[in-house]
Amino acid sequence: AALGGGARATATALAVRTVGTLLDAGLPLDRALAFAAEQAEEPTVAAALAEVRREVRGGRALGEAVARHPGVFPPLAVAMLGAGEAAGALGGAAERLADHLEQGAELRAQVRSALLYPALMAVVAAVGVTVILLVVVPRFVGMLGEIGGTLPLSTRLLVVASRAIVGGWWLWLPLVVGGVAFARRWLAVGENRARWHAARLALPVVGDLERRWATAQVARTLALLLDGGTRLLPALRIAATAAPNVAVSAGVHLLLEMQDAA
């Protein structure tokens, strides 16, 4: 998850922590997964854990089982749990993964808190401008009509904008809805989404914050994988998927391509 899916990411981290703790306490994997599924408060996480348990009981490796639920378990979880199972240290791998997921959830909360004030100010400003155009300006125009005189150019432009919004709301509403629908379809294309993510990095303040957030996610994931024994190039490929910004992820993949070419 990037900045969204906070509840699911937190539930996943808690479930992985539960599994790791129970394994370190000597419980078999089957019982640890069953208990974690029963205790999971997020329905999607609980269902995924139950399915993973059924697949593990059927003979599938844990890494392969969690890989079948990408909406709950990120690629990092697949790599960490698979490597831990292969090395016979699944409990420790789950504990390290839980630490990483919890730190990621905390970092996302910090980013949301940092963005809360500018978002709130933007909403307040938008509401204020809307009230001025819909309520204040029409009354102001009526008062000036009684007094007479010529309005300055800036005031006349404001009056035109107010009349366009008040008198043409029936036209603006479908335009806004259509614009949102078009934007969603446009962003569904991978190349367009990459352009949008790259443009976001160029924004003042917010762009720098997103770049730091994405870079931190990649660096933390890479460090965890390397500490768990994963080789550098496979670790970089997995770490690239942890970047919430497509442009940052593409930059990591570019480094990999340059390394392969060399």
N, C-alpha and C positions, 0 to 999 in steps of 0.2 A: 503494500500500500504505500502510497505516497503520502499527500497531506490528508487524504480521506481514508475511510475504513478504519478509523481509530478504535472503535469498539471491537471489531473483528480481530485486529492486530493484537490488541491487549488480551483478548480471550485466547488467541493462539499462543501467545507468550506464556500465559498462565498454564495452559494445557501442556506445553512442552516442559515447563518447569515441573509440573506434577509428575509427568512421565520420568523425567530425569531423577527426581528425588526418590520415587518409588523403586526405580531400578537400582540406585545406589543403596537402598535399604534392603535389597535382596529379592524383591518381588519379580516374577517373570514378566516379560514384555506384554503377554496377553492380558494379565490382570491389571498392569499399569495403564494400558490403553483403555481398558474397560472402565476403570475408575476415573480416568481423565475425561472420558466421554460423558459419564454420568454427572460429573461436577461442572462441565462446561455450561455456562449460562447463555452463550451465543448459539442459536440453533444450527447455523451453518457449520460452525466449528464442531459441535457435538455430533452432527451427522457425518462429517468428514472423518472424525476419529473412529466412529463406529464402523464405517466402511473400511478404514485402514486396518482396524482390528480383524475384521472378517477376512480381508485379503492376506494378512499376515498368518492367520490361522490356516488359510488355504495353501500356504507354502511360499507366498511371494515375499521378497526381501522388503524390509521397511522402507528403504530409499525409493524403491520402485512403487510401493504403495502410496507414499505421500506425494510422489510426483504426479499421481493421477488426480490430485486435488490442488491445482495451481491457484485457485481463488482463495485458498486458506493457507497453504504452505508455499512460501516463495522458493525460487531455485536454490537459495542459500540453505534452506532447511533440508532440501533434498540432498545436497552435497554433504552437509554436516552429518546428518543422520545416517546416510549411506556409508560415509567414511568411518563413523564411529562404530557402526554395526560390523563392518568388515574388520576393524582393528580390535574388536572385542571390548570397546570402551564406550558403549552407547550411552551410559548414564552421564559420563563426563561431557560427551559431545552435546547431549540434550541440555545440560546445565549451561554450557557456554553459549549455545544457541539461544536459550531463554534470556540470558544476560543481554545478548545482542538485540533481541527483539524488544525487550523492555527498555533498553537505552534508546532504541529507535522510536518507540512510542513516546518517551519523555522528550526527545528532541523534536518530534512533530508537535507536541503540546507547546513547546517553547516557541516554535515558528508561528503557530496559530496565535499565540499571545502577542508576538511581535507584530503580526498583521492585523490584530483586532482594532487597534486605535486608528490607523489610516483607513481601514474599511468602514469603521463607524463614522469617521469624519466625512468620508465620501457619501455615505448614506444621508447624513444630516445635511450636507451641502445640496444633494440632489432633491431632498424634500423641501429645503428652503427655496431653491430656485423654482420648483414646481408650484409652491404656494404663491410666490411672487407673480409668476406668469398667469396663474389661474384666478387669483383673488385680488391681489394688490393692484396690478397693472390695469385690469378693466375698470376698477373704481377710480384709479388715478386718471384714466383717459376721460371718464365721464365728468370729473371735476374740471379738467382742463378744457373740455368742450364748452362748459358753461362760462368759463373765464375768457376763453379765446386766446389767440397768440400762436406763434410758430414754435414747434418743439425742436430741440436739437436733434441732430442725426442719430446719435446713439439712442436717444429716447424713442425716436420713431422706429428704429430697428427693433427695440424691445417690444413696442406695441404690435408690430407686425408678427413677431414670434408668438406673442400672447394670443393674438387672434387666430393664428394658424393652429395653435394647440387647442384652444377652446372650441373653435368652429370646425376643426377637422379631426377630432379625436377618433371618429369612426374610421378614418383613413389610416391614422397612425397605429392604431391597435393591430390590424392585420399585418401592417408592415413590420412591426416589432416581432410578432409571432412568426412571420415568414422568415425574418432575419435570423431568429434563434434557430429555427429548423434548418435553414441553409447552413449556418455555422456548424451545427452538429454533423450534418452530412459532409461538409467540407473537411472537418477535423477527423472524420472517420477514415480518410485516406492517409496512409502512412507518410507520404512526402509532404502533404499539407500540414500534418501534425508536427513534423520535424521543423518546418519553416516557422510555425507558430511558437514552438518551444525555443527556437533560436532567437526569434524576435523578443520573446519575454526576457531573455538574458540581457538584452540591450536596454531594458527599461531602467530608469534611475531608481535607486534604493531597492525596489522590489527585485529587479534583475540580479543585483549583487547578492541579495539575501537568498534567492533561489539557487544561484551558482554555488554559494557556500554550502547550502543544504544538500545539493546533489553531490558535490565533491566529498562532503563528509560521509554521506551514505556509501559511496564507492570505496573510500579509504577504510572505513570501519569494516565493511564486508570483506575487503581484500585482506586486511590484517587478521581477521578472524579465520579466514580460510587458510592463510599461510601458517598461522599458529596451529591449526589443526592438521597440518601435514600436506595440504594440497599444493601441487606444483604451481609455479607462477603463472604460466599461460592459461591453464584451466581456471585458476583462481580469478584472473583478470576477466575471462569470459563470463563467469558467474557474477563478478562484482559489477560488470557493466549493466546487468539486468536490474541491479539495485538502484540505479540512478532514476529518480522520478522525472528527470528531464531528458527527452529523447535526444536533444543535441549533445548533452554531456555523455550519454550512453554511446552515441555515434563517435564521439571523440575517442573514447576508450577502444572501441572496435577499430578505429583507424590506426591506433597504436599497435594493435594486434596484427593488422594487415601489414604494417610496415615491418614488424618483427618477422612475420612469416616470409615476407619478400626478401629480407636480409638473410 
